Amino acid sequence: MFWKKYGDYVTSCFFILISIGMYMMAVALPKSKIMSIGPDFMPKLVSTVTGALAVLLLVKTIYKSRKNGSATAEESPEDCDYKKMLSSLILILIYVFIFQPAGFILATMLYLICQFIVLAPPPERTKKKIIGLVIIDVVFTLVVFYLFRYGFEIVLPAGLLSI
């Protein structure tokens, strides 16, 4: 009962504290003398985005509870699809293990298309929709790769495909 009523409050406050701690630890990292972007850049970025999303969740939860009053405590939680959750966890583990040998591009393309198919509802798994997902997968992967390689000057593992 407690989690149904206060779960979003607890979760958002937890992630706000985590993001503050992560940002404070990122500030303590040494600055890079070689590159314009140092090792503190990504942790600061991730902690800022995490904190902003946590604050957004907190504001949304407060707004929702004020709007609905005590009705939020009586709502039933959505059923969790354990098959999709377990499949996603397995895909993430496979991605982590093949990331270095296969390289960022190949591993990410394989992971994303598999994850898209797992998360897509069965009516959306048509040939036309899957082709669209493959296009999104390829474009997203290449944009992220080139953004890190040339924008942030961070070399991602090339693996089997050396670019």
C-alpha positions in Angstrom: 0.0 0.0 0.0 2.8 2.4 0.9 4.6 1.8 -2.4 1.4 2.4 -4.4 0.8 5.7 -2.8 4.3 7.1 -2.3 6.5 5.1 -4.8 7.0 8.0 -7.2 7.9 10.3 -4.4 10.5 7.9 -3.0 11.9 7.1 -6.5 12.2 10.8 -7.6 13.8 11.8 -4.3 16.2 8.9 -4.5 17.3 9.8 -8.0 17.6 13.5 -7.1 20.0 12.5 -4.3 21.9 10.1 -6.5 22.3 12.7 -9.3 23.6 15.3 -6.7 26.1 12.9 -5.4 27.2 11.8 -8.8 27.7 15.4 -9.9 29.7 16.2 -6.8 32.0 13.2 -7.5 32.3 14.2 -11.2 33.5 17.7 -10.1 36.3 16.0 -8.2 37.6 14.2 -11.3 40.8 15.6 -12.8 40.6 17.9 -15.8 42.0 16.7 -19.1 45.2 18.4 -20.4 45.0 16.7 -23.8 41.3 16.9 -24.9 38.8 19.7 -24.5 36.4 17.3 -23.0 37.7 15.6 -19.8 36.6 12.5 -17.9 34.2 14.7 -15.9 32.0 15.6 -18.9 29.9 12.4 -19.2 29.2 11.9 -15.5 28.2 15.6 -15.2 25.9 15.2 -18.2 24.3 12.0 -17.0 23.8 13.3 -13.5 22.3 16.6 -14.8 19.9 14.7 -17.1 19.0 12.2 -14.3 18.4 15.0 -11.8 16.2 16.9 -14.3 14.1 13.8 -15.0 13.8 13.1 -11.3 12.6 16.6 -10.6 10.2 16.3 -13.5 8.8 13.1 -12.0 8.5 14.7 -8.6 6.6 17.7 -10.0 4.4 15.4 -12.1 3.6 13.3 -9.0 2.8 16.3 -6.9 0.6 17.7 -9.6 -1.2 14.4 -10.1 -1.8 13.8 -6.4 -3.2 17.3 -5.9 -5.4 16.9 -8.9 -6.7 13.5 -8.0 -6.6 13.8 -4.2 -6.4 10.4 -2.6 -7.6 8.5 -5.8 -4.0 7.7 -6.7 -3.7 5.3 -3.7 -6.6 3.3 -5.0 -5.3 2.9 -8.5 -4.1 -0.6 -9.4 -0.6 -0.8 -10.8 -0.2 -1.9 -14.4 0.6 -5.6 -14.9 4.3 -6.1 -15.5 5.2 -8.1 -18.5 7.9 -10.3 -17.0 8.7 -12.0 -20.3 9.6 -8.7 -21.9 11.5 -7.6 -18.8 13.6 -10.8 -18.7 14.2 -10.6 -22.5 15.4 -7.0 -22.1 17.8 -8.0 -19.3 19.2 -10.9 -21.3 19.7 -8.6 -24.3 21.5 -6.0 -22.2 23.8 -8.7 -20.8 24.6 -10.0 -24.3 25.2 -6.4 -25.5 27.7 -5.8 -22.6 29.6 -9.0 -23.4 29.8 -8.5 -27.2 30.4 -4.7 -27.0 34.2 -4.9 -26.9 34.9 -7.7 -29.4 32.2 -6.7 -31.9 32.6 -3.0 -31.6 30.1 -0.2 -30.9 28.5 0.0 -34.3 27.8 -3.7 -34.8 26.9 -4.5 -31.2 24.6 -1.5 -30.9 22.8 -2.2 -34.2 22.2 -5.8 -33.2 21.1 -4.9 -29.7 18.7 -2.1 -30.7 16.9 -4.1 -33.4 16.4 -7.0 -31.0 15.2 -4.6 -28.3 12.8 -2.9 -30.7 11.3 -6.3 -31.7 11.0 -7.4 -28.0 9.3 -4.2 -26.9 7.0 -3.8 -30.0 3.5 -5.0 -29.5 2.7 -8.0 -31.7 0.5 -6.1 -34.1 3.4 -3.7 -34.8 5.8 -6.5 -35.8 5.0 -6.3 -39.5 7.7 -6.4 -42.2 7.1 -2.7 -43.0 7.4 -1.6 -39.4 10.5 -3.7 -38.8 12.2 -2.2 -41.9 11.4 1.3 -40.4 12.9 0.2 -37.1 16.0 -1.0 -38.9 16.4 2.4 -40.6 16.0 4.2 -37.2 18.5 1.7 -35.7 21.2 2.3 -38.3 20.7 6.1 -38.4 20.7 6.4 -34.6 23.8 4.2 -34.2 25.8 6.0 -36.8 24.8 9.5 -35.5 25.9 8.5 -31.9 29.1 7.0 -33.2 30.1 10.0 -35.2 29.0 12.4 -32.4 31.3 10.6 -29.9 34.1 10.2 -32.4 34.2 13.7 -33.9 32.1 15.8 -31.5 33.3 14.6 -28.2 36.6 13.2 -29.5 35.9 9.9 -27.7 36.9 6.8 -29.5 34.4 3.9 -29.1 35.5 0.3 -29.7 35.7 -0.4 -33.4 35.7 -4.2 -33.1 35.1 -6.0 -36.3 34.3 -2.8 -38.2 37.3 -0.5 -38.1 36.3 3.0 -39.3 
